[in-house]
Amino acid sequence: MTAVSSSFLSGQEIMLTMFGRKKSSKENGHDKIPRRQDSSSSDGTEHRNSGSSRSYKSWAAGLKPSKSSASRGASSGSAGASDGGDMVTYSVQIPPNVKPGEEFQVKAGSKVVRVRAPQDCKPGQVLQICVPVDDKDKEKAGAKMQDAFSDSENVTSKTDSQIFEVIVPKGVQPGQPFALLAGGVRVLVTCPSNATPGQKIRFELPKALVNRADGPKSKLAEIKLSYDKDGWTRTIRATDMKFQWTRFDHQGGVDTRTRFDTDRSAYVRKIQFLDDNDHMRFGRVSLVTPDKGVVDSSVKGMNGEELVSYSDIASAQMKCYDDKIQWFQNTCAQLCTKWSDGHIIFNVRRDNLLIDSMASVLSMSIHDLRKVWRFNFIGEEGIDAGGLAKEWFELVTEECFDPLRGLWQPCATNQMCLQINPASEISCSEDHLYYFRFIGRILGKALFDRQLVKGHMVKHLYKHILGWPIMFNDLKDVDEAYYNSLKGLKDMGADVQYVGVDFTVVEEVLGVKKTVELIPNGANVNVTEENLPEYIEAYLKYRMLGRCENQTNELLLGFFDVIPEPLLTIFDFQELELLMCGLPEIDMQDWINNTEYSGEFEIRGPNHQACRWFWEVVSEFDHEMKARLLQFVTATSGVPARGFGTLQGSDANIRKFTIHGVTLETCVYPRSHTCFNRIDLPIYEDKEELEEKLKIAITMASTGFYIE
């Protein structure tokens, strides 16, 4: 008998195949073998991570499909007596016709394993293999191993999945996650406990995922694929095929740091639904680390069957903006209730529009929100063929977003963007949360029905809707003064303990100051150099969510009463703003005429060669890219009603669009200062380089990280 250790088997490519299998009976007289059906527990709302890291054994580096040997019959075997902790030893007989170096497959406990015959073996020889198992497998360790490789119905389903062969990258430790690129989609995997760097391993993925007919990718998608090695990227988790955000380091490996880092760490919002009430669901929003904020990658239709798969969503993510919109709208149309199956007609008073509308919308079930809506203004003639619906959405959202109502207020750094008023309870008393649930439903329904809304929100709210990473840099867009103060604390080093800062923040409402503790007993915890990262982390979570947690909670719950969250994974936050508010009408001549120049461009202004190239490039941009440039520099795609000459800065004073000239030694890529509506433009040597770097800078702004 030849003893084969677990390390030897790992080196000889033992493979655990635990991906969704069917039962099969054997033609050679063996009993029917029960196969494991691998599935993930998901109710479509909670995004619970119910998968196991053992569902797939996957590695990535030089990804390529493997060439497996021909099917062989596997002999029966019995479990060995030894049980080494998480390993169980089995006795396996090499089947007839299997030559040295070829593979054969057997069932070990509840798993199917593939074993490569050693070079010095021969058919009939008995080997001992060690296989990682769970408690269930240990209980069955004495059961006989059955033939698992004889007919078309067996474990290796050639029609459902594809086998890949990769080498474990350097630096990857057992249990550590890392990613691979399969079919243009980032797939997140976990290194098994018995794997080591440099080891060649095989794994499986569904063919529907890796053999997608993507069609042409958008230019923005191509740029992101080329420059995504140092930022957050949405990946598909191999354990349960759910979407998860993952950050990659400079070498392309998964960043696994746990302590908060202002340049790399992030949080994403998670909604924990507390019930499944068809009328009005309840839940709680929170900020969690990206590995816990997962999203389903499929959507069910009206009949309960799968309407959109992870393959469909992954393919749509690579489309250009216009094609994304078409795909999204077509999918929503399939979720919409047919007119003949029920529709809703609103009878509202124009002088009491908001109250009438809110009473009607909040009384609806989730099913009603996906019916066709038509509107009738009481006392006015007219049949709604779509025009009244457009007017209703514009009027209702305009009134909801009116700062005078007290629910929203202009952002301190950009007067054209609106943020939730943390003191909305004072303005609307007990009704303020109902208003936000109503607003959420209206925003979702507008998106569902291809309508536009009147109101641009601050960037981090679009990120919350999408479940995008929130980083330290996002704080600059809502409170630049405090953002700079926190950066100043970082520069102080050990002297920060003498500033007298603790884990609290002071809020002032109507002249009354209130101290809010950022952590339990925060008033008694002084900030030091050692705990400064935790202080910045706590303030970021408070400012991005905690300050308006109840209002944001209702806004998101209302929104997802209408829109299935997986459908939104195809958009970035800039695209979502454009989709909800529409592409702005941009007068290029007005833009050019109301632009100021500073820095290296102060003397020659628009006559500088770099400035001429800049306007030539921007003039050649399509409508979408022009809007994205505005978002990059001013933090919103909106254009003031009176044109670029009235563009405001964070101080509410006129701050015209400004091009600030810098040298290439200062920065390689253009960078923006949204509070001043200023873009720092390096002096490039030619127009082509300027165009390339400008497009990359604009695109990277929508990925949530920056290039320096």
DRENMAR-643691 format. One record per residue (C-alpha): residue in three letters; x, y, z. Coordinates in pm, whole numbers, padded with zeros to 5 digits, always signed. Each point is the difference from the previous one (the first is absolute). Layout:
% DRENMAR-643691
ALAXYZ
...
% end
This chain:
% DRENMAR-643691
MET+00000+00000+00000
THR+00130+00341-00092
ALA-00070+00271+00255
VAL-00078+00336-00157
SER+00003+00307+00221
SER-00241+00292-00032
SER+00281+00230-00109
PHE+00093-00243-00276
LEU-00358-00013-00122
SER-00023+00378+00005
GLY+00311+00019-00210
GLN-00149-00255-00237
GLU-00315+00210-00054
ILE-00263-00160+00213
MET-00323+00184-00080
LEU-00315+00034+00208
THR-00298+00030-00232
MET-00290+00124+00206
PHE-00189+00213-00250
GLY-00372-00085-00040
ARG-00022-00362-00106
LYS-00283-00232-00095
LYS-00061-00356+00120
SER+00102-00278-00232
SER-00032-00377-00007
LYS+00277-00227-00114
GLU-00024-00234-00294
ASN+00255-00243+00142
GLY-00212-00121+00288
HIS+00103+00243+00273
ASP-00263+00161+00221
LYS-00134+00344-00079
ILE+00229+00266+00148
PRO-00150+00307+00167
ARG+00166+00315-00136
ARG+00035+00322+00188
GLN-00220+00280-00129
ASP+00198+00315+00077
SER-00225+00301+00049
SER+00006+00335+00172
SER-00262+00114+00245
SER-00144+00327-00125
ASP-00334+00173+00032
GLY+00092+00270-00247
THR+00011+00270+00264
GLU+00229-00072+00292
HIS+00312-00088-00209
ARG+00114-00237+00260
ASN+00322-00172-00061
SER-00111-00359+00036
GLY+00254-00158-00224
SER+00298-00196+00120
SER+00354+00063-00108
ARG+00013-00367-00091
SER-00263+00025-00272
TYR+00270+00087-00251
LYS+00372-00050+00021
SER+00137+00269-00222
TRP+00334+00158-00077
ALA+00102+00264-00249
ALA+00323+00082-00173
GLY+00041-00077-00365
LEU-00362-00117-00027
LYS-00064-00266-00264
PRO-00245-00287-00059
SER+00141-00336+00105
LYS+00029-00304-00221
SER-00142-00287+00203
SER+00065-00357-00092
ALA-00261-00235-00136
SER-00264-00146+00227
ARG+00111-00293+00206
GLY-00191-00237+00221
ALA+00092+00035+00365
SER+00014-00301+00223
SER-00164-00021+00335
GLY+00200+00071+00311
SER-00039+00029+00372
ALA+00079+00270+00250
GLY+00321-00034+00190
ALA+00006-00007+00376
SER+00181+00326+00054
ASP-00170+00336+00044
GLY+00245+00288+00017
GLY-00204+00293+00125
ASP-00147+00155-00318
MET+00142-00281-00216
VAL-00129-00356-00051
THR+00204-00278-00159
TYR-00156-00225-00267
SER+00130-00311-00173
VAL-00037+00020-00378
GLN+00071-00264-00261
ILE+00136+00118-00335
PRO-00258-00097-00268
PRO+00089-00213-00305
ASN+00151+00177-00303
VAL+00119+00299+00207
LYS+00360+00079-00084
PRO+00254+00190+00215
GLY-00073+00375-00009
GLU-00365-00046-00106
GLU-00296+00092+00216
PHE-00286-00201+00141
GLN-00289+00108+00213
VAL-00152-00148+00315
LYS-00251+00100+00267
ALA+00141+00072+00346
GLY-00270+00052+00259
SER-00237+00263-00141
LYS+00261+00134-00241
VAL+00130-00110-00336
VAL+00376+00021-00036
ARG+00223-00034-00303
VAL+00333-00177+00058
ARG+00300-00007-00232
ALA+00173-00335-00005
PRO+00367+00016+00115
GLN+00273-00068-00253
ASP+00097-00333+00159
CYS-00351-00146+00030
LYS-00190-00263-00193
PRO-00370-00104-00033
GLY-00132-00185+00304
GLN+00246+00162+00239
VAL-00152+00142+00319
LEU+00079+00357+00103
GLN-00086+00194+00311
ILE-00125+00356-00043
CYS-00071+00272+00256
VAL-00300+00220-00073
PRO-00118+00313+00192
VAL-00348-00067+00136
ASP-00267+00132+00231
ASP-00175-00178+00286
LYS-00259-00149-00232
ASP+00271-00164-00206
LYS+00171-00138+00309
GLU-00320-00180+00099
LYS-00008-00166-00340
ALA+00370-00075-00015
GLY-00065-00373+00032
ALA-00237-00017-00297
LYS+00114-00156-00325
MET+00117+00223-00282
GLN-00204-00057-00313
ASP+00083+00030-00364
ALA-00041+00366-00090
PHE+00112+00030-00357
SER-00180-00222-00248
ASP-00291+00170-00178
SER-00116+00334-00138
GLU-00208+00075+00310
ASN+00297-00018+00239
VAL+00189+00257+00207
THR+00183+00182-00275
SER-00284+00174-00184
LYS+00158+00108-00327
THR-00303+00209-00094
ASP-00031+00203+00322
SER+00354+00092+00099
GLN+00353+00039-00127
ILE+00322-00109+00168
PHE+00294+00240+00030
GLU+00357-00062+00105
VAL+00201+00268+00182
ILE+00298+00044+00227
VAL-00038+00141+00351
PRO+00159+00348-00011
LYS+00295+00093+00216
GLY-00087+00142+00340
VAL-00345-00160+00018
GLN-00056-00174+00333
PRO-00256-00273+00082
GLY-00340+00156+00065
GLN+00097+00328-00170
PRO-00230+00131-00276
PHE+00127+00102-00342
ALA-00149+00050-00343
LEU+00020-00120-00356
LEU-00135+00133-00327
ALA-00237-00246-00171
GLY-00197+00099-00306
GLY+00072+00366+00071
VAL-00150-00031+00350
ARG+00193+00026+00326
VAL-00059-00315+00205
LEU+00092+00001+00370
VAL+00127-00328+00144
THR+00146-00123+00328
CYS+00324-00193+00024
PRO-00064-00345+00154
SER+00170-00102+00321
ASN+00228-00255-00171
ALA+00124+00220-00286
THR+00338+00169-00034
PRO+00143+00264-00239
GLY+00121-00145-00328
GLN-00230-00299+00024
LYS-00202-00088-00309
ILE-00369-00051+00077
ARG-00319-00041-00202
PHE-00340+00154+00058
GLU-00337+00035-00169
LEU-00223+00289-00105
PRO-00338-00002-00178
LYS+00041+00018-00375
ALA-00270+00267-00014
LEU+00236+00227+00190
VAL+00326-00060-00185
ASN-00137-00046-00353
ARG-00207+00317-00029
ALA-00071+00169-00330
ASP+00088+00347+00123
GLY+00005+00183-00329
PRO+00209+00315-00025
LYS+00103+00154+00331
SER-00046+00368+00065
LYS+00307+00225-00011
LEU-00046+00077+00369
ALA-00010-00372+00081
GLU+00323-00054-00193
ILE+00171+00276+00197
LYS-00121-00145+00330
LEU+00126-00346-00092
SER+00339+00147-00081
TYR+00033+00206+00317
ASP-00175-00200+00270
LYS+00297-00146+00188
ASP-00010+00247+00287
GLY-00360+00068+00087
TRP-00335-00149+00098
THR-00145-00237-00257
ARG-00330-00185+00006
THR+00067-00372-00011
ILE-00212-00316-00002
ARG+00050-00221+00303
ALA+00068-00357-00107
THR-00163-00145+00312
ASP-00353+00123-00074
MET+00023+00208-00321
LYS-00086+00326+00179
PHE+00155+00337-00074
GLN+00258+00133+00244
TRP+00239+00295-00003
THR+00369-00087+00012
ARG+00306+00223+00007
PHE+00317-00100-00181
ASP+00353+00104+00084
HIS+00269+00114-00243
GLN+00082-00360-00092
GLY-00361-00085-00075
GLY-00048-00202+00321
VAL-00289+00044+00242
ASP+00061+00264+00266
THR-00081-00174+00329
ARG+00091+00275+00247
THR-00238+00027+00295
ARG+00097+00330+00166
PHE-00149+00316-00145
ASP+00219+00175-00257
THR-00104+00340-00135
ASP+00133-00079-00348
ARG-00132-00353-00044
SER-00270-00099+00250
ALA-00368+00030-00082
TYR-00348-00077+00125
VAL-00314-00095-00191
ARG-00356+00027+00115
LYS-00191-00316+00084
ILE-00376-00029+00044
GLN-00117-00268+00240
PHE-00368-00058-00077
LEU-00199-00085+00311
ASP-00307-00139-00174
ASP-00145-00078-00340
ASN-00317+00207+00024
ASP-00155+00053-00343
HIS-00137+00339+00102
MET+00298+00168+00163
ARG+00318-00180+00096
PHE+00203+00096+00303
GLY+00376-00022+00028
ARG+00313+00158+00135
VAL+00285+00154-00197
SER+00358-00006+00123
LEU+00354+00049-00126
VAL+00201-00322-00017
THR+00332-00108-00144
PRO-00027-00080-00373
ASP+00027-00377+00053
LYS-00327+00007+00197
GLY-00199+00222-00236
VAL-00085-00258-00265
VAL-00269+00026-00268
ASP-00192-00273-00178
SER+00100-00051-00361
SER-00339-00113-00134
VAL-00356+00133-00021
LYS-00326-00193-00005
GLY-00286+00096-00227
MET-00372+00033+00067
ASN-00046-00379-00019
GLY+00273-00070+00253
GLU+00240-00137-00258
GLU+00346+00145-00062
LEU-00028+00297-00232
VAL+00360+00125+00017
SER+00304-00213+00083
TYR+00345+00098+00122
SER+00124-00058-00354
ASP-00251+00255-00136
ILE+00100+00258+00260
ALA+00373-00057-00050
SER-00044+00047-00373
ALA-00208+00318+00045
GLN+00266+00150+00227
MET+00237+00015-00298
LYS-00241+00182-00232
CYS+00018+00367-00090
TYR-00228+00242+00185
ASP-00276+00008-00262
ASP-00007-00379-00028
LYS-00010-00031+00379
ILE-00306+00223+00009
GLN-00171-00204-00272
TRP+00072-00326+00181
PHE-00118+00139+00335
GLN-00321+00143-00143
ASN-00082-00317-00192
THR+00046-00203+00319
CYS-00223+00237+00200
ALA-00266-00034-00272
GLN-00003-00375+00059
LEU-00050+00059+00374
CYS-00287+00242-00062
THR-00355-00128+00047
LYS-00196-00013-00323
TRP-00266+00265-00045
SER-00267-00269-00034
ASP+00109-00155+00332
GLY-00052+00323+00191
HIS+00099+00366-00010
ILE-00039+00306+00223
ILE-00148+00341-00069
PHE+00089+00286+00234
ASN-00255+00274+00061
VAL+00190+00287+00161
ARG-00058+00368+00072
ARG+00264+00225-00147
ASP-00012+00235+00300
ASN+00040-00294+00240
LEU+00222-00211-00223
LEU+00259-00128+00247
ILE-00242-00102+00276
ASP-00239-00176-00241
SER+00285-00177-00176
MET+00170-00111+00320
ALA-00322-00145+00143
SER-00056-00203-00318
VAL+00356-00126-00048
LEU+00057-00104+00363
SER-00326-00198+00002
MET+00118-00218-00290
SER+00141-00349+00017
ILE+00334-00081-00156
HIS-00190-00172-00283
ASP-00196+00321-00069
LEU+00322+00198-00037
ARG+00083-00199-00314
LYS-00336+00058-00164
VAL-00061+00264-00267
TRP-00086+00338+00153
ARG-00218+00261-00163
PHE-00091+00343+00140
ASN-00300+00228+00007
PHE+00016+00351+00140
ILE-00340+00064+00157
GLY-00192+00281-00170
GLU+00217-00008-00314
GLU-00081-00156-00334
GLY+00244-00234-00163
ILE+00082-00366-00045
ASP+00336-00125+00121
ALA+00186-00158-00290
GLY+00334+00050+00173
GLY+00023+00379+00009
LEU-00183+00040+00331
ALA+00216-00270+00157
LYS+00312+00191-00102
GLU-00142+00320+00148
TRP-00101-00178+00323
PHE+00348-00143+00060
GLU+00162+00338-00064
LEU-00238+00192+00227
VAL+00007-00250+00287
THR+00378-00039+00007
GLU+00052+00374-00036
GLU-00219+00057+00306
CYS+00163-00280+00199
PHE+00351+00129-00065
ASP-00091+00363+00075
PRO+00231+00102+00290
LEU-00281+00217+00141
ARG-00191-00317+00088
GLY+00281-00094+00237
LEU+00067-00355-00121
TRP+00307+00089-00207
GLN+00262+00272+00012
PRO+00272+00118-00241
CYS+00335-00168+00045
ALA+00263+00220+00161
THR+00254-00072-00274
ASN-00239+00022-00296
GLN-00319+00204+00009
MET-00144-00191-00298
CYS+00008-00333+00186
LEU-00252-00084+00271
GLN+00066-00198+00315
ILE-00241-00131+00263
ASN-00075+00252+00274
PRO+00105-00169+00327
ALA-00256+00218+00177
SER-00288-00101-00228
GLU-00192-00128+00303
ILE-00036+00356+00124
SER-00130+00120-00337
CYS-00253-00278-00053
SER-00055-00126+00354
GLU-00117-00363+00010
ASP-00056-00024-00375
HIS+00355+00053-00122
LEU+00087-00370-00035
TYR-00320-00061-00199
TYR+00114+00271-00238
PHE+00331-00176-00055
ARG-00169-00336-00059
PHE-00223+00178-00252
ILE+00298+00169-00167
GLY+00179-00333-00026
ARG-00299-00161-00168
ILE-00037+00292-00241
LEU+00369-00006-00095
GLY-00023-00375-00059
LYS-00324+00025-00197
ALA+00139+00283-00214
LEU+00298-00218-00087
PHE-00231-00296-00065
ASP-00230+00205-00228
ARG+00274+00191-00189
GLN-00091+00333+00162
LEU+00237+00275+00118
VAL+00012+00165+00343
LYS+00070+00359+00100
GLY+00287-00011+00243
HIS+00367-00094+00002
MET+00110-00176+00320
VAL+00348-00007+00153
LYS+00228-00268-00140
HIS+00006-00231+00300
LEU-00380-00045-00014
TYR+00028-00137-00354
LYS+00272-00229+00134
HIS-00232-00115+00279
ILE-00271-00085-00253
LEU+00249-00203-00203
GLY+00175-00149+00302
TRP+00330+00149-00117
PRO+00304+00037+00229
ILE+00011+00314+00215
MET+00355+00122+00060
PHE+00171+00277+00194
ASN+00024+00215-00315
ASP-00383+00007-00020
LEU+00001+00214+00313
LYS+00159+00283-00200
ASP-00315+00032-00213
VAL-00226+00076+00297
ASP+00228+00168+00256
GLU+00334+00104-00145
ALA+00097+00206+00305
TYR-00028-00298+00234
TYR+00164-00223-00259
ASN+00304+00230-00005
SER+00000+00014+00380
LEU+00017-00380+00021
LYS+00285-00004-00250
GLY+00174+00258+00218
LEU-00034-00227+00303
LYS+00172-00276-00195
ASP+00295+00229-00071
MET+00045+00088+00368
GLY+00128-00343+00099
ALA+00040-00050+00376
ASP-00090+00365+00069
VAL-00367-00071-00080
GLN-00056-00103+00364
TYR+00056+00361+00108
VAL-00279+00140-00220
GLY-00267-00113+00247
VAL-00222-00189-00244
ASP-00220-00286+00118
PHE-00234-00243-00173
THR-00292+00243-00017
VAL-00142+00251-00246
VAL-00208+00309+00074
GLU-00320+00056-00199
GLU-00190+00328+00002
VAL-00372+00014-00081
LEU-00188+00331+00017
GLY+00272+00145+00222
VAL-00003-00293+00242
LYS+00324-00199+00023
LYS+00000-00373+00060
THR+00296-00232+00061
VAL-00015-00332-00185
GLU+00228-00287+00102
LEU+00156-00177-00297
ILE+00067-00315+00207
PRO-00136-00116+00337
ASN+00140+00223+00275
GLY+00172+00204-00273
ALA+00012+00313+00215
ASN+00253-00172+00224
VAL+00225-00127-00278
ASN+00268+00246-00113
VAL+00136-00018-00354
THR+00363-00108-00020
GLU+00233-00092-00281
GLU-00074-00366+00071
ASN-00382+00023-00022
LEU-00022+00279-00260
PRO-00095-00246-00282
GLU-00292-00122+00214
TYR-00108+00361+00065
ILE+00000+00082-00373
GLU-00184-00324-00069
ALA-00267+00079+00260
TYR-00050+00353-00129
LEU-00025-00120-00361
LYS-00271-00252+00092
TYR-00189+00265+00196
ARG+00020+00266-00271
MET-00081-00232-00289
LEU-00292-00179+00169
GLY-00040+00030+00376
ARG-00087+00371-00010
CYS-00307-00071-00216
GLU-00034-00375+00051
ASN-00378-00013+00052
GLN-00076+00218-00301
THR+00243-00189-00225
ASN-00147-00329+00122
GLU-00352+00096-00111
LEU+00124+00147-00328
LEU+00175-00325-00094
LEU-00283-00225+00118
GLY-00242+00197-00217
PHE+00231-00012-00300
PHE+00045-00378+00019
ASP-00375-00049+00036
VAL+00005+00066-00376
ILE+00343-00080-00144
PRO+00169-00341+00045
GLU+00345+00082+00133
PRO+00195-00238-00232
LEU-00111+00203-00305
LEU+00186+00306+00131
THR+00336-00179+00007
ILE+00054+00086-00367
PHE+00024+00377+00073
ASP+00258+00220+00168
PHE-00112+00295+00213
GLN+00058+00252-00279
GLU-00217-00202-00238
LEU-00273-00031+00263
GLU-00016+00379+00042
LEU-00021+00045-00377
LEU-00269-00266-00026
MET-00212+00150+00278
CYS+00048+00369-00083
GLY+00066-00017-00374
LEU+00291+00121-00210
PRO+00045+00376+00036
GLU-00037+00241-00288
ILE+00356+00128-00040
ASP+00072+00315-00198
MET+00368-00042-00090
GLN+00049+00366-00092
ASP-00154+00113+00330
TRP+00228-00246+00182
ILE+00313+00129-00177
ASN-00096+00367+00042
ASN-00054-00043+00376
THR+00323-00183+00078
GLU+00286+00152+00197
TYR+00370-00094-00019
SER+00264-00009+00272
GLY+00338-00147+00085
GLU+00213-00064-00310
PHE-00290+00123-00216
GLU-00059+00331+00175
ILE+00189+00215-00252
ARG-00099-00152-00334
GLY-00336-00140+00110
PRO-00201-00167-00280
ASN+00284+00073-00244
HIS+00232-00245+00173
GLN+00055-00307-00217
ALA-00109-00240+00276
CYS-00324+00196+00049
ARG-00076-00006-00372
TRP+00056-00376-00002
PHE-00223-00035+00306
TRP-00298+00171-00163
GLU+00054-00185-00325
VAL-00010-00331+00187
VAL-00305+00096+00209
SER-00186+00125-00310
GLU+00053-00343-00156
PHE-00138-00178+00308
ASP-00347-00150-00033
HIS-00281+00124+00225
GLU+00072-00260+00268
MET+00373+00080+00030
LYS-00069+00374+00020
ALA-00240-00065+00287
ARG+00258-00224+00170
LEU+00260+00277-00029
LEU-00242+00236+00175
GLN-00052-00260+00271
PHE+00376-00039+00036
VAL+00066+00372+00046
THR-00321+00132+00163
ALA-00130-00320+00173
THR-00328+00012-00194
SER-00117-00024-00359
GLY-00241+00288+00053
VAL+00043+00333-00179
PRO-00134+00320+00165
ALA-00323+00126-00155
ARG+00173+00325-00098
GLY+00304-00173-00146
PHE+00362-00055+00099
GLY+00042+00363+00096
THR-00195-00066+00323
LEU+00184-00315+00107
GLN+00043+00006+00379
GLY+00270-00130+00230
SER-00015-00140+00351
ASP-00030+00352+00149
ALA-00315+00075-00205
ASN+00193+00263-00197
ILE+00052-00008-00376
ARG+00282-00243-00081
LYS+00034-00036-00373
PHE+00139-00310-00165
THR+00379+00034+00033
ILE+00287-00167-00183
HIS+00313+00013+00215
GLY+00328-00074-00177
VAL+00255-00220+00176
THR+00322-00169-00101
LEU+00030-00374-00059
GLU+00222-00016+00307
THR-00296+00115+00209
CYS-00240-00269-00122
VAL-00022-00239-00294
TYR-00378-00008-00033
PRO-00254+00285+00015
ARG-00152+00038+00346
SER-00301+00192+00122
HIS-00093+00230+00288
THR-00380-00010+00005
CYS-00042+00269+00264
PHE+00172+00249-00234
ASN-00128-00149-00330
ARG+00364-00030-00103
ILE+00191-00254-00204
ASP+00379-00024+00026
LEU+00122-00069-00353
PRO+00361-00112-00051
ILE+00181+00150-00299
TYR+00021-00301-00233
GLU+00226-00023-00302
ASP-00276-00082-00248
LYS-00377-00009-00038
GLU-00018-00379-00009
GLU+00159-00034+00343
LEU-00231+00267+00143
GLU-00305-00182-00134
GLU+00114-00336+00135
LYS+00085+00128+00349
LEU-00319+00209+00023
LYS-00220-00296-00089
ILE+00176-00221+00252
ALA-00036+00261+00276
ILE-00372+00044-00070
THR-00055-00375-00013
MET+00196-00072+00316
ALA-00211+00256+00188
SER-00298-00233-00050
THR+00187-00301+00140
GLY+00039+00150+00344
PHE+00377+00038+00002
TYR+00251+00244-00138
ILE+00314-00017-00212
GLU+00301+00204+00110
% end
